[in-house]
Amino acid sequence: MEETIFQIFGFLGHHYGVFLANTLLVAIIAIIMAKMATKNLTVVPQGMQNVMEMYLGGVLSMGRDVVGEKYAKKYLPLVATLGIFIFLSNMIGIIPGFESPTANINITLPLAVAVFVYYNYEGIKKNGVVHYFAHFMGPVKWLAPLMFPIEIVSHISRIISLSFRLFGNIKGDDLFLWVLLMLVPWFLPLIPFAMLVFMAVLQTFIFMILTYVYLAGAVLIDEEHEHKEDDIVEEMAEAATI
């Protein structure tokens, strides 16, 4: 099946053909999962419906801890969709013969830009342009000329942080698996495979939680705990990257 899909995009060249083919395959799998989960909805969930309800419940619980009940529900579609796409993209690269779309900066960068644009839009929509950008100036007025450009650079750097963290970790995992399969027989690298699955889940979680944190910082700019939460999650993400 994958060879047929690769041939469809062959006119783009091998590298981009494989990249687009794997991205399309991930999208198809995600759509099939959504269709299976919603095809025969029952009061007592079974099969894929049960899996998706557990997943959405987990994402909602994550968001509730960061941004509160109201906004956790509001941003659930965005964060849950990102999670499904990123997780499937990470996992497909573990299957020999496939490559992770998230191991390509052309996927992770647009995802990071989309999150950046959206949380700033939500912040401006919720607080107004003046009040939203006023919190970039810090609590001390005389430090505003210094704090404002620093905050702007800090927010823009989130694009690099989100995109390169995901890209670098998944690309490294793919290269590790490639080297591993060249050196040892198929049945020996079971433990490394388990580690790669764990890393795929971890990187998905980090992207999702940071999306919630950035949204919280944009719409809840008057909350005193937002900076503490942001620092904690950023430190966790940096530790996971190392």
N, C-alpha and C positions, 0 to 999 in steps of 0.2 A: 504493500500500500504506500509506504513512504517513498519508494523508488518512483512510483507513478506521480506522486505529488511533486517530487523534486524535478521530474522531467517537464512538468507544466511550466515551472519557472526557470527552465534551463537557459532561456534566451538572455536572462539577466546575469549569467555567469554563475559558476559553481557556488561561490561564497554567498552572494545575495540570494541565489535560488534556494539554497539550503536554509538560510535564515528566514526567508518568507514562507517557505514550506512548513517549517516547524512552528512558526507563529500562527499560520492558518490552521494547522493541526490542533494547536492548543485552543484556539478560538472555537473550533468545531467541537472539541471535547467538552468545553465549558457550556456550550449551547445544548449539547446532548444531555449533560447532567441537569441543567435547568429544566429541560423538557421532561426528563424522567421524574424529577422531583415534584413537578406541578401537574403531571398528566392525570393522575387519579388521587386527588387530595382526600384524605380520610381524617376522621377525628383522632384516631389512634394511628400515628404515622408509622409507616413501614418502609423498608428499603431505602431508596435514595431520598425520599421525603424526610425520613428520620435523620439521615446523615446531614442533610441541608439544614434542618431545623436545629440540630445540635450545633452546627457550625455558626449559624446566624445568632443563636443564643449566646455562644461564646464571644462573638464579635460585639454584640450588644453589651455584654457584661464588661468587656474590655473598655468600651467607650464610656459606659456609665461611670467607671472609676476615674476616668480622665476628664470628661467634659460634662458629666451629668446626664440624667435620664432623658431630658428633652432633646438635647443636641445629639446624644448617642443614637437616638431613633432617627433623627433628621439626616445624619450623615452615614447611617448604616448602609444604604445602597452603594454609596461611593466606596467606603472602606471594604465592605464585603466583596464587591466586584474586583477591586484591586487585589484582595487576598486570594481569590480564586484564580485569577489570571496569573499572578506572580507564583503561586504555589505550583500550578500545573506547568508553568514555564520552567521553574526550577527542577521539578521532578522528571520532566521528559528527558532532560539531559543525562540523567542517571541510566537511562536505557541505552545500551550500546547501539550505535548507528544513528542516534539522534543528537541534536545540540540544543542547549537551553536558549530560548530567545532572550532571557534575561542575562545571558553571558555576552550580549551585544549591547553596546552603549546606545545604539539607535533605538532600542526599546526602553531601557531604563531612564534615559534622559527625557524623552517625552512624558513618561509617567511622572517624573519628578517635577517637570515644568507644569503639568496639569494640576498637581497638588499645590504647587506654589501659587499659580494663578487663582485657583479656586479658594484657597484659604484667605488670600488677600481680598478677593472679591467679597467673601462672606464677612470679613472683618469690616470692610468699608460699608457694606450693606447694613450691618447690625449697628455700628457705632457712628457712621458718618465719616466723611473724608477727613475733616479737621480733627475730630477726636481720635480717630484711628491713628493718624500719623503723629498726633501730639504725644502719644505714649512712646514713640520712638525717641523722644527727646530726654527721657529720664525724669526722675523726680526733682532734680535740682535745675532751676532755670538757667543759671549761669554756665552750666555744663552742656546745655542743649546744643550749641554749635559743634561740640566735640562728639556728643552722644549720637546725634542724628545720623551722620555719615557712617559711624561704626555700626549702628543698628541696621542701616540699609545694606551694608556689606554683609553683615551677619545673616540677614534674611536671604540675600542672593546666594550666599554660600550654602544654604540649605539645599539648593538644587544640586550642587556638586556633591554634597554629603549624601543625599538620598540616592542619586543615580550611580555614583562611583562606588559607594559601599556595596550596593546590590550587585552591580556589574563585576566588581573586583572579586567578591567572594564566590559568586557562581562561576565566573570564568576560571578562577583558581581551582574550584572543585572539579570542573570539567577536565582541566588539564591533569589534575591528580588522577582522575579515573582513567584517562587515556593512557598515562604512563603506567598505571597499575595493571591494566589489562594487557599491556605489552610485555610486562615482566613476569606475571604469574598466571597460572591457569584460571579458567572461568570460575571454578567452585571455591577457590581460596579467598578471594577478596570479599567475603560476606560481611565481616566486621567493618571494613572501610565503606561498604555499601550502606550499612546501617548509619554510619557517621555522616555520609552524604545526605541521607534522608533527613537526619536531624538538622543538618545545616540548612537544607531547603526549607524546612519548617521554621527554623529560627529566623532566617533572613526575611521570610514572609511576615512573621510576627513583628519584626523590627520596623519594616516599612509601614505596616498597618498602624502600630502604636504611635509612630512618629507622625503619621498623618493626623491621627486624633489629637496629638499634643499640639501640633501647629494650628489646627482648627480651634482648639481650646484657647491658645494664646491670642488668636485673632478675634474671637467673639466674646471672650471673657477677660478683656484687658483690665478690668477693674478688680479682678479676683487676686488676692494676695498670694495664693498658693501656686499660681500658674508658673512662676519662674522656678520654683522648687521642683515641680513636677517635670518641667522641661529639662532641668539640669540632671535629674535622676535618670530619666530615660535616655538622654544623650550619652551619659556615662556608661549606661548599660549597653547601648549600641556600639560605642567605641570599644568596650571590652570584648564584645562578641566579634567585632571585626579583627581584633588582635588574635 
